């Protein structure tokens, strides 16, 4: 069976809302919502297909777009490759040129619409930012919380409260404060034993690679409304993350780092190859920062994750 190559768009308005369309009841996966786009014709570039489809479907002209995520998905009756781009600027007023209902929805609302199964990772990618801050260790609690507060004020939307020294009661205390600090402003990801999950319902969970190996076969430990992530370093761990049904991963180290000087870096091209075989958002980690975000996007990543490169100056 030939895999159908589809160009799809996450179209973002100036207010940050995302445009979605409802599929006709007569279509494959009819009645569900989708991200606008259509088939890439033979000898057509993805950008050209995207521009053509959006002009035909919505009567808009794409001005600025970048790759967001590629997803291979097998339905019982067809195989698709969704080549998804984020459109951040366009000319014209979108309307359903083919009679399809449209809706502009916020990141939060997006999770409540019903999409075809292949679109679930696109929903995650559309809702996630391009930068993932991991907090430094060896900071006193007041300094750590002040740094987090400053990072949130500076626009950071996704934060992992790192737990480098095992899972001790002190981490739990800091986590309670961090949950309060992030409420309504940023998504907090915690680490620790899965027995703690029920104590922090507002937080997502970031699994270590050891936890991934231990629990992947048991599947997702909580419902899809809550973010689940994992640390991966190779194709085997990415496969386990897929099996467990995580929402996103970090892949590291891309380049040599001070924190893990002995770890063999993947390099940009191996990172690209690993991302290509994985259908979920990936943050590249290790020797990267905001300056490498564009490079990460070009290799299919959601963005970049890091500690030093993202932590506010003066809060070390």
C-alpha positions as CSV (number, residue, x, y, z in Angstrom):
1,X,0.0,0.0,0.0
2,X,1.4,3.4,-1.0
3,X,1.7,5.9,1.7
4,X,-0.3,9.1,0.9
5,X,1.8,12.3,1.4
6,X,-0.4,15.0,2.9
7,X,0.6,18.6,3.6
8,X,-1.2,20.0,6.6
9,X,-1.1,23.4,8.3
10,X,-1.3,24.6,11.9
11,X,-2.5,28.2,11.1
12,X,-1.9,30.6,13.9
13,X,-3.7,34.0,14.1
14,X,-2.1,37.2,15.5
15,X,-3.9,36.4,18.8
16,X,-2.3,32.9,19.0
17,X,-5.4,31.0,18.2
18,X,-5.4,28.1,15.8
19,X,-7.6,27.5,12.8
20,X,-9.3,24.1,12.4
21,X,-11.9,22.8,10.0
22,X,-14.6,20.1,10.3
23,X,-14.5,17.2,7.8
24,X,-17.6,16.5,5.8
25,X,-19.6,13.5,7.0
26,X,-19.0,11.8,3.6
27,X,-15.2,12.0,3.9
28,X,-12.8,9.5,5.4
29,X,-12.9,10.1,9.2
30,X,-16.0,12.3,8.5
31,X,-17.4,14.6,11.1
32,X,-14.1,15.0,13.0
33,X,-12.0,18.1,13.1
34,X,-8.7,18.5,11.2
35,X,-5.9,20.8,10.3
36,X,-6.4,22.2,6.8
37,X,-4.3,20.8,3.9
38,X,-4.3,18.1,1.3
39,X,-2.4,15.7,-0.9
40,X,1.0,16.5,-2.2
41,X,0.9,16.0,-6.0
42,X,3.7,14.1,-7.8
43,X,6.7,16.4,-8.5
44,X,5.2,19.1,-6.1
45,X,7.1,20.5,-3.1
46,X,5.4,20.4,0.3
47,X,5.5,24.2,0.5
48,X,3.8,24.4,-3.0
49,X,1.2,21.9,-2.0
50,X,0.5,23.7,1.2
51,X,0.1,27.1,-0.5
52,X,-2.1,25.6,-3.2
53,X,-4.4,23.7,-0.8
54,X,-4.8,26.6,1.6
55,X,-5.7,28.9,-1.3
56,X,-8.3,26.4,-2.6
57,X,-9.7,25.5,0.9
58,X,-9.6,28.8,2.7
59,X,-8.8,31.5,0.1
60,X,-5.6,32.6,2.0
61,X,-2.1,33.2,0.7
62,X,0.7,31.8,2.9
63,X,3.3,34.5,3.8
64,X,5.4,32.7,6.5
65,X,5.6,29.0,7.3
66,X,8.0,26.5,8.9
67,X,8.1,22.8,9.4
68,X,6.4,21.6,12.6
69,X,6.2,17.8,12.7
70,X,6.1,14.8,10.3
71,X,3.8,11.9,11.3
72,X,3.5,8.4,9.7
73,X,0.2,6.8,10.5
74,X,-1.4,3.6,9.4
75,X,-5.2,3.4,9.3
76,X,-6.8,0.0,8.6
77,X,-7.6,1.2,5.1
78,X,-4.8,3.6,4.2
79,X,-1.3,4.8,5.2
80,X,-0.5,8.5,5.5
81,X,2.5,10.7,5.9
82,X,1.4,14.0,7.4
83,X,3.9,16.8,6.6
84,X,2.8,19.5,9.0
85,X,3.9,23.2,8.8
86,X,3.1,26.0,11.1
87,X,1.7,29.0,9.2
88,X,2.3,32.2,11.3
89,X,1.5,34.8,8.6
90,X,-0.9,34.9,5.7
91,X,-2.9,37.3,3.5
92,X,-6.7,37.2,3.2
93,X,-9.6,36.3,5.5
94,X,-10.0,32.5,5.9
95,X,-13.4,31.1,5.1
96,X,-14.6,27.6,4.2
97,X,-14.4,27.9,0.4
98,X,-15.6,24.3,0.2
99,X,-18.5,24.8,2.7
100,X,-16.6,23.3,5.6
101,X,-17.2,24.8,9.1
102,X,-14.1,26.6,10.6
103,X,-13.2,27.4,14.2
104,X,-10.5,29.5,15.8
105,X,-9.5,27.9,19.1
106,X,-7.0,28.5,21.8
107,X,-4.2,26.0,22.7
108,X,-6.2,24.9,25.7
109,X,-9.5,24.5,23.8
110,X,-7.7,22.5,21.0
111,X,-7.5,19.5,23.4
112,X,-11.3,19.3,23.6
113,X,-12.0,18.8,19.9
114,X,-12.2,15.4,18.3
115,X,-9.5,14.7,15.6
116,X,-8.6,11.6,13.6
117,X,-6.1,9.4,15.4
118,X,-3.2,10.5,13.1
119,X,-3.8,14.2,14.2
120,X,-3.2,13.6,17.9
121,X,0.6,14.4,17.8
122,X,-0.2,17.5,15.7
123,X,-2.5,18.7,18.5
124,X,0.4,18.2,21.0
125,X,2.9,20.0,18.7
126,X,0.4,22.9,18.2
127,X,0.0,23.3,21.9
128,X,3.7,23.0,22.9
129,X,6.1,25.9,22.8
130,X,9.5,25.9,21.0
131,X,11.5,26.0,24.3
132,X,11.6,23.7,27.3
133,X,13.3,25.0,30.4
134,X,14.9,22.5,32.8
135,X,15.7,24.0,36.2
136,X,19.3,23.9,37.5
137,X,20.3,21.8,40.5
138,X,22.3,23.0,43.6
139,X,20.1,26.1,44.1
140,X,18.5,27.0,47.4
141,X,14.7,26.9,47.2
142,X,14.0,30.7,47.3
143,X,16.5,31.3,44.5
144,X,15.1,28.5,42.5
145,X,11.5,29.8,42.8
146,X,12.6,33.4,42.0
147,X,14.4,32.2,38.9
148,X,11.3,30.2,37.8
149,X,9.1,33.3,38.4
150,X,11.5,35.4,36.2
151,X,11.6,32.8,33.5
152,X,7.8,32.7,33.4
153,X,7.7,36.5,33.2
154,X,10.1,36.3,30.3
155,X,7.7,34.1,28.4
156,X,8.8,30.5,29.2
157,X,5.7,28.3,28.9
158,X,7.1,24.8,29.7
159,X,9.2,24.0,32.7
160,X,10.7,20.8,34.1
161,X,11.5,20.8,37.8
162,X,14.6,18.7,37.8
163,X,15.2,16.1,40.4
164,X,18.9,15.2,40.1
165,X,19.5,13.9,43.7
166,X,16.9,11.2,43.9
167,X,13.4,11.6,45.0
168,X,13.5,13.2,48.4
169,X,10.8,14.9,50.5
170,X,12.5,18.3,49.9
171,X,11.7,17.9,46.1
172,X,8.0,17.3,47.0
173,X,7.9,20.5,49.0
174,X,9.5,22.6,46.2
175,X,7.1,20.9,43.8
176,X,4.1,22.2,45.8
177,X,5.4,25.8,45.5
178,X,6.3,25.3,41.8
179,X,2.8,24.2,41.0
180,X,1.4,27.4,42.5
181,X,3.9,29.5,40.7
182,X,3.1,28.0,37.3
183,X,-0.7,27.9,37.7
184,X,-2.4,29.5,34.6
185,X,0.9,30.8,33.3
186,X,3.2,27.8,32.3
187,X,3.0,24.0,32.1
188,X,5.0,22.4,34.9
189,X,6.5,18.9,34.4
190,X,7.6,17.0,37.5
191,X,9.8,14.0,38.0
192,X,9.8,11.3,40.6
193,X,8.2,7.9,41.5
194,X,4.8,7.3,39.8
195,X,3.4,6.8,43.3
196,X,3.5,10.6,43.6
197,X,1.2,11.1,40.5
198,X,-2.0,11.6,42.5
199,X,-0.5,14.3,44.7
200,X,0.1,16.7,41.8
201,X,-2.9,16.5,39.4
202,X,-2.1,19.9,37.8
203,X,1.4,18.9,36.8
204,X,2.6,16.8,33.8
205,X,5.2,14.0,34.4
206,X,8.6,13.7,32.8
207,X,9.9,10.1,33.0
208,X,13.6,9.2,33.2
209,X,14.9,6.7,30.6
210,X,15.1,4.1,33.4
211,X,11.4,4.6,34.2
212,X,10.6,4.4,30.5
213,X,12.3,1.0,30.4
214,X,10.5,-0.2,33.5
215,X,7.0,1.0,32.7
216,X,6.6,1.3,28.9
217,X,4.9,-2.1,28.6
218,X,2.2,-1.1,31.1
219,X,1.2,1.8,28.9
220,X,0.2,5.3,29.8
221,X,-0.1,5.8,33.6
222,X,-2.8,8.5,33.4
223,X,-5.4,10.0,31.0
224,X,-4.5,12.0,27.9
225,X,-5.6,15.3,29.4
226,X,-2.3,15.4,31.3
227,X,1.1,15.8,29.7
228,X,3.5,12.8,29.7
229,X,7.1,13.1,28.5
230,X,10.2,11.0,28.6
231,X,14.0,11.4,28.3
232,X,15.4,9.5,25.3
233,X,18.9,8.9,24.0
234,X,18.5,6.4,21.2
235,X,16.1,4.6,18.8
236,X,15.2,1.9,21.4
237,X,14.1,4.5,24.0
238,X,12.1,6.4,21.4
239,X,10.3,3.1,20.5
240,X,9.5,2.6,24.2
241,X,8.2,6.2,24.4
242,X,5.9,5.5,21.4
243,X,4.7,2.2,23.1
244,X,3.9,4.0,26.3
245,X,2.0,6.7,24.5
246,X,3.9,9.8,25.7
247,X,3.1,13.2,24.4
248,X,6.6,14.4,23.8
249,X,10.3,13.6,24.5
250,X,13.7,15.1,25.0
251,X,16.4,13.6,22.8
252,X,20.0,14.1,24.1
253,X,22.8,14.9,24.0
254,X,22.9,16.6,20.6
255,X,26.3,18.2,21.4
256,X,28.9,17.9,24.2
257,X,27.7,19.3,27.5
258,X,29.3,20.4,30.8
259,X,26.7,18.3,32.8
260,X,27.4,15.0,30.9
261,X,31.0,15.4,29.5
262,X,31.3,11.6,29.1
263,X,28.1,11.1,27.0
264,X,28.7,10.5,23.3
265,X,26.9,13.3,21.5
266,X,24.4,12.3,18.7
267,X,25.3,15.2,16.4
268,X,22.7,17.1,14.3
269,X,22.4,14.6,11.5
270,X,21.8,11.5,13.8
271,X,19.3,13.6,15.7
272,X,17.5,14.3,12.4
273,X,17.4,10.6,11.5
274,X,16.0,9.6,14.9
275,X,13.3,12.3,14.7
276,X,12.3,11.1,11.3
277,X,11.4,7.7,12.6
278,X,9.4,9.0,15.5
279,X,5.9,10.5,15.3
280,X,5.7,12.7,18.4
281,X,7.1,16.1,19.2
282,X,10.9,16.0,20.1
283,X,12.9,18.6,22.1
284,X,16.6,18.5,21.3
285,X,18.7,18.8,24.5
286,X,22.4,19.0,25.2
287,X,24.7,21.9,24.2
288,X,21.8,23.8,22.6
289,X,19.9,27.0,23.4
290,X,17.6,29.6,21.9
291,X,20.2,30.3,19.2
292,X,19.9,26.7,17.9
293,X,16.1,26.7,17.8
294,X,15.9,27.3,14.0
295,X,18.4,24.5,13.4
296,X,16.3,22.2,15.5
297,X,13.1,23.1,13.6
298,X,14.9,22.4,10.3
299,X,15.7,18.9,11.6
300,X,12.1,18.2,12.5
301,X,12.2,18.9,16.2
302,X,9.6,20.7,18.2
303,X,12.3,23.0,19.6
304,X,15.2,23.0,22.1
305,X,15.4,22.2,25.8
306,X,18.1,23.2,28.2
307,X,19.2,24.4,31.6
308,X,21.9,27.1,31.4
309,X,20.8,28.5,28.1
310,X,17.3,29.2,29.3
311,X,17.8,30.0,33.0
312,X,17.5,33.8,33.7
313,X,20.8,35.6,34.2
314,X,21.5,36.6,37.8
315,X,19.4,33.8,39.3
316,X,22.2,31.2,39.4
